[in-house]
Amino acid sequence: MPVEVGLWRIDERAERVHQRQMPFESKLEQLILDDPEILEAKLLLLGSQVPTRYGKFIDILGLDAEGSLHVLELKRDRTPRDVVGQILDYASWIQELGNADVRDIFDANHPGASLDERFAERFDGAPVPDELNSAHRLTIVASDPDPATERIVTYLNKFHGVPINVMKFQYFQDNGHEYLARTWVVDEALPTASTVTGRSASTRAVWNGRDWYAAFGHVPAGGRNWDDARKYGFISAGGGEWYSRSLKSLPEGARVFVHVPKHGYVGVGIAAGPARPTDEAVLTHDGVAQPFRSLELAGRYFDPSSEERDDTAEYVVPVVWIKTVSLEDAFWRQGLFANQNSACKLRNQFTIDEVSKAFGLGDEETSLPS
C-alpha cells in the first residue's frame, strides 16, 4: 500500500493542510502533458489519445531515454476491472509495435517535427536508440485509486512480473494555492517487460546494409591525428581489445561516416580494406602503396610488441574519402548518432540524411571507384 502524505503549513505554528478531492481528472491529465516528469520519469510524449487498432485510445503514450514505451491511463470513474483490463489490452497492442510504428505515432501527433531532434532536446543531446519498444511499462494514474485496483495491480506486479503500477496523486488546497503529492502503490522498482519473441515487426531500426559509423579519437597532444587520416586515407583505433574488435568488424566496401568526439562528423568514405596493425598496414597515397609506418605522420600510433598486439595495438583501416572537413568545420546538430564504439552499423537514418546533406553527398556515392 502507498504511503499517505501529510502536509503542514508552518507559520507561527504548524497547521495541517487538508487533502481535497481533485476537481476533475482532465486537469491531472493536462498537468502530465505539460510536464511528464510529474510522474517521476523523464519522458518524451509520443501523443495523447493515441488510437489502437482495436478501436480504443491510449490516454498518454511516452518514450523514455532507453527507448521503452510508457502507457499512461487515467482511472477516472471506471471500475477496477475496467481500468486494469483496459491497460492490459493496450499492452497487448503495444508489444506488437516495431521501430517504424513508434516513429509513425510520433509523426502523426507532431506534424513537421523530427523525433530525433525532439528526443535529443528532451534527453540532453542523446540520439534515439537503435531499438524502440524493446520494453514497455504500464501506469494507471489516479487521484483516488480504490482498494480493489491497488490489490489487482500489486498482485500482477509482484507475483507475475507484469510491468504495471499505480501512481496516486493527492490534491491539497491552502489559501488559494494548489498542491499535488505523488506516491506509487507498489513501492519497489517497477518490472519492465522485455522484448517478446515472434513479433511481426522489429523493434530495431532498419539497417540499409551499407552504412557504418566510426569514431576517430583525435588526440591533439601527440596522439591520433585527424589531419593524418584526411591526408593519407585511413581511420584507426586501438589501445585495447574493446576498441580494435569493433574496428575489425568493418567490412571492405562499407560507406563510413566518421565522427570525432566533442567535434562532430568530419568525413565520409569507403573502407578499402580490412583493419591491420600499424606495422602491417599499407596505404595508397598519390597512387603509390606505402607502409603505414613509412609515412610522415603528425600523430603517434601505438605499436606494441607482437606478444601484446591483440590487446593494445593500433589498427588501421584504409579509406577512400568521398568528403572530409577539418575539425574546425565538423558538422554537428542535436539528434545525430554518436557512441564510443570504434565502428558499428549506422541505423540512424536522421544522421545519414543530415550528414549527407551537409557534405553534399548523392545516393550514387556508395562504392569504391572502379
C-alpha positions as CSV (number, residue, x, y, z in Angstrom):
1,M,0.0,0.0,0.0
2,P,1.3,3.5,-0.7
3,V,2.5,5.9,2.0
4,E,-0.1,8.5,2.8
5,V,1.3,12.1,2.6
6,G,0.6,14.6,5.3
7,L,1.2,18.3,4.6
8,W,1.5,21.1,7.1
9,R,1.9,24.9,6.7
10,I,4.3,26.3,9.2
11,D,3.9,30.0,10.2
12,E,3.8,30.7,13.9
13,R,2.6,27.2,14.5
14,A,2.1,24.0,12.4
15,E,-1.3,23.9,10.7
16,R,-2.3,20.9,8.7
17,V,-3.3,21.4,5.0
18,H,-6.2,19.1,4.4
19,Q,-6.4,16.9,1.3
20,R,-9.2,17.7,-1.1
21,Q,-11.0,15.9,-3.9
22,M,-9.3,16.5,-7.3
23,P,-11.6,18.9,-9.1
24,F,-11.5,16.8,-12.3
25,E,-9.3,14.2,-13.8
26,S,-8.8,16.1,-17.1
27,K,-6.8,18.7,-15.1
28,L,-4.4,15.9,-13.9
29,E,-4.1,14.8,-17.5
30,Q,-3.1,18.3,-18.7
31,L,-0.6,18.6,-15.9
32,I,1.1,15.4,-17.1
33,L,1.0,16.6,-20.7
34,D,2.6,19.9,-19.6
35,D,5.3,18.2,-17.6
36,P,5.7,14.4,-17.8
37,E,8.3,14.4,-15.0
38,I,5.4,14.9,-12.6
39,L,5.3,11.1,-13.0
40,E,8.8,10.6,-11.6
41,A,10.0,9.6,-15.1
42,K,11.6,11.7,-17.8
43,L,9.6,11.0,-20.9
44,L,9.2,12.3,-24.5
45,L,5.5,12.3,-25.2
46,L,4.6,10.5,-28.4
47,G,1.0,11.5,-28.2
48,S,-2.3,11.7,-26.3
49,Q,-5.5,9.9,-27.1
50,V,-3.4,7.6,-29.3
51,P,-5.7,5.2,-31.3
52,T,-5.0,1.5,-31.2
53,R,-6.0,-0.9,-34.0
54,Y,-8.7,-2.3,-31.6
55,G,-10.7,1.0,-31.7
56,K,-9.5,2.2,-28.3
57,F,-7.5,5.3,-27.4
58,I,-4.5,5.4,-25.0
59,D,-4.6,8.5,-22.8
60,I,-0.9,9.2,-23.0
61,L,1.9,7.3,-24.7
62,G,5.5,8.3,-23.8
63,L,9.1,7.2,-24.7
64,D,12.0,7.1,-22.2
65,A,15.7,7.6,-22.8
66,E,16.2,3.8,-23.2
67,G,13.6,3.6,-25.9
68,S,11.0,1.9,-23.7
69,L,7.3,2.8,-24.1
70,H,5.2,4.1,-21.2
71,V,1.4,3.7,-21.3
72,L,-0.3,6.1,-19.0
73,E,-4.1,5.6,-18.4
74,L,-6.2,7.8,-16.1
75,K,-8.6,5.8,-13.9
76,R,-11.4,8.4,-13.9
77,D,-14.5,6.8,-12.5
78,R,-14.1,3.3,-14.0
79,T,-14.3,0.1,-12.1
80,P,-11.1,-1.8,-11.2
81,R,-11.9,-4.5,-13.7
82,D,-12.4,-1.9,-16.5
83,V,-9.3,0.2,-15.9
84,V,-6.9,-2.7,-15.3
85,G,-8.4,-4.7,-18.2
86,Q,-8.1,-1.7,-20.5
87,I,-4.5,-1.0,-19.8
88,L,-3.6,-4.7,-20.2
89,D,-5.4,-4.6,-23.6
90,Y,-3.3,-1.7,-24.6
91,A,-0.2,-3.7,-23.6
92,S,-1.3,-6.5,-26.0
93,W,-1.2,-3.9,-28.8
94,I,1.9,-2.1,-27.7
95,Q,4.0,-5.3,-27.7
96,E,3.3,-5.6,-31.4
97,L,4.7,-2.2,-32.4
98,G,8.0,-2.1,-34.2
99,N,10.5,0.7,-34.6
100,A,8.8,2.2,-37.6
101,D,5.4,2.1,-35.9
102,V,6.7,4.1,-32.9
103,R,8.1,6.8,-35.3
104,D,4.8,6.8,-37.2
105,I,2.9,7.5,-33.9
106,F,5.2,10.5,-33.2
107,D,4.8,11.8,-36.7
108,A,1.0,11.6,-36.6
109,N,0.9,13.6,-33.3
110,H,3.7,16.1,-34.2
111,P,3.4,17.2,-37.8
112,G,6.5,18.7,-39.2
113,A,8.6,17.8,-36.1
114,S,11.6,15.3,-36.0
115,L,11.6,12.6,-33.4
116,D,15.4,12.6,-33.5
117,E,15.6,16.3,-32.7
118,R,12.9,16.3,-30.1
119,F,14.5,13.2,-28.4
120,A,17.9,14.9,-28.2
121,E,16.3,18.1,-26.8
122,R,14.5,16.0,-24.1
123,F,17.4,13.7,-23.2
124,D,20.4,16.1,-23.1
125,G,21.6,15.5,-26.6
126,A,21.3,11.7,-26.7
127,P,20.4,10.1,-30.0
128,V,17.4,7.9,-30.5
129,P,18.3,4.3,-29.5
130,D,18.5,1.8,-32.3
131,E,15.8,-0.2,-30.6
132,L,12.4,1.4,-29.8
133,N,9.8,-0.5,-27.8
134,S,12.2,-3.3,-26.7
135,A,10.3,-2.9,-23.4
136,H,7.2,-1.2,-22.0
137,R,5.7,0.0,-18.7
138,L,2.0,0.5,-17.7
139,T,0.9,3.2,-15.3
140,I,-2.6,3.8,-14.0
141,V,-2.9,7.4,-12.9
142,A,-5.5,8.1,-10.2
143,S,-6.3,10.7,-7.6
144,D,-8.3,8.2,-5.6
145,P,-7.5,4.6,-6.5
146,D,-9.8,2.2,-4.9
147,P,-8.5,-0.8,-2.8
148,A,-9.6,-3.3,-5.4
149,T,-7.4,-1.6,-8.1
150,E,-4.5,-1.5,-5.7
151,R,-4.8,-5.2,-4.9
152,I,-5.1,-6.3,-8.5
153,V,-2.1,-4.2,-9.6
154,T,0.0,-5.3,-6.7
155,Y,-0.8,-9.0,-7.4
156,L,0.1,-8.6,-11.1
157,N,3.3,-6.7,-10.4
158,K,4.7,-8.7,-7.5
159,F,3.7,-12.2,-8.4
160,H,3.6,-12.2,-12.2
161,G,6.1,-9.6,-13.1
162,V,3.7,-7.5,-15.1
163,P,5.2,-4.0,-15.7
164,I,2.1,-2.3,-14.1
165,N,1.8,0.2,-11.3
166,V,-0.5,2.9,-10.0
167,M,0.6,6.5,-9.5
168,K,-1.6,8.0,-6.8
169,F,-1.9,11.8,-6.7
170,Q,-3.1,13.6,-3.5
171,Y,-4.5,17.1,-4.0
172,F,-4.3,19.9,-1.4
173,Q,-5.6,23.4,-1.3
174,D,-4.3,26.2,1.0
175,N,-5.1,29.9,0.9
176,G,-5.8,29.9,-2.8
177,H,-2.8,27.7,-3.6
178,E,-3.0,24.1,-5.0
179,Y,-0.5,21.3,-4.3
180,L,0.0,17.7,-5.6
181,A,1.8,14.9,-3.8
182,R,2.5,11.6,-5.6
183,T,3.1,8.0,-4.4
184,W,3.4,4.6,-6.1
185,V,1.1,1.9,-5.0
186,V,3.9,-0.7,-5.5
187,D,6.8,0.7,-3.6
188,E,9.6,-1.3,-5.2
189,A,11.3,-1.0,-8.6
190,L,8.8,-1.4,-11.4
191,P,9.4,-4.5,-13.6
192,T,10.0,-3.9,-17.2
193,A,8.5,-6.1,-20.0
194,S,11.3,-7.4,-22.2
195,T,11.2,-7.9,-25.9
196,V,8.7,-10.6,-26.9
197,T,9.9,-13.2,-29.4
198,G,8.0,-13.9,-32.6
199,R,6.9,-10.3,-33.2
200,S,5.7,-9.3,-36.7
201,A,7.7,-6.0,-36.5
202,S,11.2,-5.4,-35.5
203,T,11.9,-3.0,-32.6
204,R,15.4,-2.3,-34.1
205,A,15.8,0.4,-36.7
206,V,16.3,-1.0,-40.2
207,W,19.9,-1.1,-41.5
208,N,20.4,-0.3,-45.1
209,G,23.2,-2.8,-45.5
210,R,26.0,-0.4,-46.4
211,D,26.5,2.5,-43.9
212,W,28.7,2.3,-40.8
213,Y,29.6,4.7,-38.1
214,A,33.2,5.1,-36.9
215,A,34.6,7.1,-34.0
216,F,38.0,8.6,-34.6
217,G,39.6,9.6,-31.3
218,H,41.7,12.6,-32.3
219,V,44.2,13.4,-29.5
220,P,45.7,16.9,-30.0
221,A,48.7,16.4,-27.8
222,G,50.7,14.0,-30.0
223,G,48.3,11.1,-30.2
224,R,45.9,10.0,-33.0
225,N,45.6,12.9,-35.6
226,W,42.7,13.6,-37.9
227,D,44.9,15.6,-40.3
228,D,46.9,12.4,-40.9
229,A,43.7,10.4,-41.6
230,R,42.5,13.0,-44.1
231,K,45.8,13.2,-45.9
232,Y,46.7,9.5,-46.2
233,G,43.2,8.0,-46.2
234,F,42.5,5.9,-43.1
235,I,40.8,5.6,-39.8
236,S,42.3,3.9,-36.8
237,A,41.6,2.7,-33.3
238,G,43.4,0.8,-30.6
239,G,44.7,0.9,-27.1
240,G,42.5,-2.1,-26.0
241,E,40.8,-5.1,-27.4
242,W,37.3,-3.5,-27.0
243,Y,38.3,-0.7,-29.4
244,S,40.1,-2.8,-32.0
245,R,37.5,-5.5,-32.1
246,S,34.7,-3.3,-33.4
247,L,37.0,-1.7,-36.0
248,K,37.9,-5.2,-37.3
249,S,34.3,-5.8,-38.0
250,L,34.2,-3.0,-40.5
251,P,33.9,-4.7,-43.9
252,E,35.6,-3.7,-47.1
253,G,33.3,-1.6,-49.3
254,A,31.3,-0.2,-46.4
255,R,30.4,3.5,-46.5
256,V,31.8,5.0,-43.3
257,F,30.5,8.1,-41.5
258,V,33.4,9.3,-39.3
259,H,32.8,11.2,-36.1
260,V,35.4,12.9,-33.9
261,P,34.1,13.1,-30.3
262,K,33.5,16.6,-29.0
263,H,33.7,18.0,-32.5
264,G,31.2,16.3,-34.9
265,Y,31.2,14.5,-38.2
266,V,34.3,15.1,-40.3
267,G,34.3,12.7,-43.1
268,V,32.6,10.1,-45.2
269,G,34.4,7.4,-47.2
270,I,34.6,3.9,-48.4
271,A,36.5,1.2,-46.5
272,A,39.2,0.0,-48.9
273,G,40.5,-3.0,-46.9
274,P,40.5,-4.8,-43.6
275,A,41.9,-3.5,-40.3
276,R,45.6,-4.2,-39.9
277,P,48.0,-3.3,-37.1
278,T,50.2,-0.3,-37.9
279,D,53.3,-2.4,-38.7
280,E,51.4,-4.4,-41.3
281,A,49.1,-1.7,-42.7
282,V,49.7,-0.4,-46.2
283,L,48.0,2.7,-47.6
284,T,47.9,4.1,-51.2
285,H,49.0,7.7,-51.3
286,D,49.5,9.7,-54.5
287,G,49.0,6.4,-56.4
288,V,51.8,4.6,-54.5
289,A,51.3,1.9,-52.0
290,Q,53.3,2.7,-48.8
291,P,53.7,1.0,-45.5
292,F,51.8,3.0,-42.8
293,R,55.0,3.3,-40.6
294,S,56.9,4.9,-43.5
295,L,54.5,7.9,-43.8
296,E,55.3,11.3,-42.4
297,L,52.7,11.3,-39.6
298,A,51.9,14.2,-37.2
299,G,50.4,11.9,-34.7
300,R,51.7,8.8,-32.7
301,Y,50.1,5.4,-33.2
302,F,51.0,2.8,-30.6
303,D,52.8,-0.3,-31.9
304,P,53.5,-2.7,-29.0
305,S,55.4,-5.9,-29.2
306,S,53.9,-8.8,-31.1
307,E,53.0,-10.6,-27.9
308,E,50.8,-7.7,-26.8
309,R,49.3,-6.9,-30.2
310,D,45.8,-8.3,-29.8
311,D,45.3,-6.3,-26.7
312,T,46.7,-2.9,-27.2
313,A,47.9,-2.3,-30.9
314,E,46.6,0.5,-33.1
315,Y,44.7,-0.9,-36.0
316,V,44.3,0.9,-39.3
317,V,41.6,0.7,-42.0
318,P,42.4,2.2,-45.4
319,V,39.6,4.6,-46.6
320,V,38.9,6.2,-49.9
321,W,37.4,9.6,-48.9
322,I,34.3,10.9,-50.5
323,K,34.3,14.1,-48.4
324,T,36.3,15.3,-45.4
325,V,36.4,18.6,-43.5
326,S,38.7,20.0,-40.9
327,L,37.9,19.6,-37.2
328,E,37.0,23.3,-37.2
329,D,34.3,22.7,-39.8
330,A,33.0,19.5,-38.2
331,F,29.2,19.0,-38.6
332,W,27.0,18.5,-35.6
333,R,23.4,19.1,-34.6
334,Q,21.2,17.7,-31.8
335,G,19.9,14.2,-32.5
336,L,22.8,12.9,-34.6
337,F,24.1,9.4,-33.6
338,A,27.3,9.1,-31.6
339,N,28.7,6.5,-29.3
340,Q,32.0,5.1,-28.1
341,N,32.3,2.1,-30.5
342,S,35.2,2.4,-32.9
343,A,32.8,1.1,-35.6
344,C,29.2,-0.1,-35.8
345,K,26.4,-0.4,-38.2
346,L,24.8,3.0,-38.7
347,R,21.0,2.6,-38.4
348,N,20.1,6.1,-37.6
349,Q,18.5,7.5,-40.8
350,F,18.4,11.0,-39.4
351,T,22.2,11.0,-39.1
352,I,22.7,9.6,-42.6
353,D,20.3,12.2,-44.1
354,E,21.7,15.2,-42.3
355,V,25.4,14.4,-42.7
356,S,24.8,13.5,-46.4
357,K,23.0,16.9,-46.9
358,A,25.8,18.8,-45.0
359,F,28.5,17.1,-47.1
360,G,26.6,17.3,-50.4
361,L,26.6,13.5,-50.9
362,G,24.5,11.8,-53.5
363,D,23.0,8.3,-53.4
364,E,25.4,7.2,-56.1
365,E,28.4,7.7,-53.8
366,T,28.2,4.3,-52.2
367,S,31.0,2.2,-53.5
368,L,34.7,2.2,-54.3
369,P,35.6,3.8,-57.6
370,S,36.4,1.3,-60.4
